[in-house]
Amino acid sequence: MTTVTLIGKPDCHLCDVAREVVETVVSDLDENDVEIVELSIHDDPALYAQWWEKIPVVLIDDRLHAHWRVSPDRLRAALEDAG
């Protein structure tokens, strides 16, 4: 199973947009192929230190895929390659 991790924070417009993109792309795939994990930089000082300037951040299997803006086509291709 591939894990998509979305790192953001509450009340973040770009984070909301990224979440929509991730959910839309993942909904087109087999539900057993991809797990979505959401983390907040407010809950983890290490995440804050690493990513606060780049949120939202999307990781695929703990590797950076994108930050700030998420392309649906690029995410779909990366998830198909990961699967």
C-alpha positions as a Markdown table, in Angstrom:
| # | Residue | x | y | z |
|---|---|---|---|---|
| 1 | Met | 0.0 | 0.0 | 0.0 |
| 2 | Thr | 1.2 | 3.5 | -0.9 |
| 3 | Thr | 1.0 | 6.2 | 1.8 |
| 4 | Val | 0.2 | 9.8 | 0.8 |
| 5 | Thr | 1.0 | 12.2 | 3.7 |
| 6 | Leu | -0.4 | 15.7 | 3.6 |
| 7 | Ile | 1.4 | 18.0 | 6.0 |
| 8 | Gly | -0.4 | 21.3 | 6.7 |
| 9 | Lys | -2.1 | 23.3 | 9.4 |
| 10 | Pro | -5.7 | 24.4 | 10.3 |
| 11 | Asp | -7.1 | 27.4 | 8.5 |
| 12 | Cys | -4.7 | 27.1 | 5.6 |
| 13 | His | -6.4 | 27.8 | 2.3 |
| 14 | Leu | -3.6 | 26.1 | 0.2 |
| 15 | Cys | -3.8 | 23.1 | 2.6 |
| 16 | Asp | -7.5 | 22.8 | 1.9 |
| 17 | Val | -6.9 | 22.9 | -1.9 |
| 18 | Ala | -4.2 | 20.3 | -1.6 |
| 19 | Arg | -6.5 | 18.0 | 0.4 |
| 20 | Glu | -9.1 | 18.3 | -2.3 |
| 21 | Val | -6.6 | 17.4 | -5.0 |
| 22 | Val | -5.3 | 14.4 | -3.0 |
| 23 | Glu | -8.7 | 13.1 | -2.1 |
| 24 | Thr | -10.0 | 13.5 | -5.7 |
| 25 | Val | -7.0 | 11.7 | -7.2 |
| 26 | Val | -7.0 | 8.9 | -4.6 |
| 27 | Ser | -10.8 | 8.4 | -5.1 |
| 28 | Asp | -10.1 | 7.4 | -8.7 |
| 29 | Leu | -7.7 | 4.6 | -7.6 |
| 30 | Asp | -8.5 | 1.3 | -5.9 |
| 31 | Glu | -9.3 | 2.1 | -2.3 |
| 32 | Asn | -6.9 | -0.6 | -1.0 |
| 33 | Asp | -3.9 | 0.9 | -2.9 |
| 34 | Val | -3.5 | 4.2 | -1.2 |
| 35 | Glu | -3.7 | 5.4 | 2.4 |
| 36 | Ile | -4.0 | 9.2 | 3.2 |
| 37 | Val | -2.4 | 10.5 | 6.4 |
| 38 | Glu | -2.8 | 14.1 | 7.5 |
| 39 | Leu | -0.4 | 15.7 | 9.9 |
| 40 | Ser | -0.4 | 19.2 | 11.3 |
| 41 | Ile | 2.8 | 21.3 | 11.9 |
| 42 | His | 1.1 | 22.5 | 15.0 |
| 43 | Asp | 1.1 | 19.1 | 16.6 |
| 44 | Asp | 4.8 | 18.2 | 16.0 |
| 45 | Pro | 7.7 | 20.6 | 16.6 |
| 46 | Ala | 9.9 | 18.6 | 14.2 |
| 47 | Leu | 7.4 | 18.9 | 11.4 |
| 48 | Tyr | 7.1 | 22.6 | 12.1 |
| 49 | Ala | 10.8 | 23.1 | 12.0 |
| 50 | Gln | 11.2 | 21.2 | 8.7 |
| 51 | Trp | 8.1 | 22.3 | 6.7 |
| 52 | Trp | 6.6 | 25.5 | 8.1 |
| 53 | Glu | 7.7 | 27.6 | 5.1 |
| 54 | Lys | 6.5 | 25.0 | 2.5 |
| 55 | Ile | 3.0 | 23.8 | 3.6 |
| 56 | Pro | 1.1 | 22.2 | 2.3 |
| 57 | Val | 3.5 | 19.4 | 1.7 |
| 58 | Val | 2.7 | 16.1 | 0.0 |
| 59 | Leu | 4.9 | 13.0 | 0.7 |
| 60 | Ile | 4.5 | 9.7 | -1.1 |
| 61 | Asp | 5.9 | 6.9 | 1.0 |
| 62 | Asp | 7.8 | 9.5 | 3.1 |
| 63 | Arg | 9.5 | 11.1 | 0.0 |
| 64 | Leu | 8.7 | 14.7 | -1.0 |
| 65 | His | 6.3 | 14.9 | -3.9 |
| 66 | Ala | 5.2 | 18.5 | -3.8 |
| 67 | His | 4.8 | 21.6 | -1.7 |
| 68 | Trp | 2.7 | 24.7 | -1.9 |
| 69 | Arg | 0.7 | 23.5 | -5.0 |
| 70 | Val | -0.3 | 20.0 | -6.0 |
| 71 | Ser | -0.8 | 19.0 | -9.6 |
| 72 | Pro | -3.5 | 16.4 | -10.0 |
| 73 | Asp | -1.9 | 14.9 | -13.1 |
| 74 | Arg | 1.5 | 14.8 | -11.6 |
| 75 | Leu | 0.2 | 13.2 | -8.4 |
| 76 | Arg | -1.9 | 10.6 | -10.3 |
| 77 | Ala | 1.2 | 9.6 | -12.4 |
| 78 | Ala | 3.4 | 9.4 | -9.2 |
| 79 | Leu | 0.8 | 7.2 | -7.5 |
| 80 | Glu | 0.4 | 4.9 | -10.5 |
| 81 | Asp | 4.2 | 4.6 | -10.6 |
| 82 | Ala | 4.4 | 3.8 | -6.9 |
| 83 | Gly | 1.7 | 1.2 | -7.2 |
